[in-house]
Structure formats: C-alpha cells, structure tokens
Amino acid sequence: MLWKTVWIAWTAVFALAEGIALANKPDEDTLSENVRRLFRTRTSRVGRAIFTLGWFGFSGWFALHILTETM
C-alpha cells in the first residue's frame, strides 16, 4: 500500500507542476521544453540521435516489461 500511495502522490505532484507550467506562458518550464534543452534537440543532430535511441530503447524495454512481467 505504501508504494501505491507513493506513485499516486508522485503522479499528482507531476500533474500539478506540469499543469502550472502549461498555464504559464514563459518558455523552459514544461517537461518537454526541459528535455529539448537537455538534449539540444533543436540544434544538435547528436542530441536528437541520443534522445531518439534513449526514447525507443526505454519504450521497447518498458513494453516488454509490462507485457511479459519480467526484467
């Protein structure tokens, strides 16, 4: 029950923070904007490639993890 509560609380805090960031108009406050800045996806081909490989790698692993209940 503790971990269920932790995940619900984490999700709620994230949703609140992202909601506030979306409601504000200044740049660089949403998760997407910070990820773009971190990986420099607008200016760096290497950054775009690293993000793409990481995203597809994580997505593939997570799908297998959920569907096969392993790893």
Secondary structure by P-SEA (a helix, b strand, c coil): caaaaaaaaaaaaaaaaaaaaaacccccccaaaaaaaaacccccaaaaaaaaaaaaaaaaaaaaaaaaccc
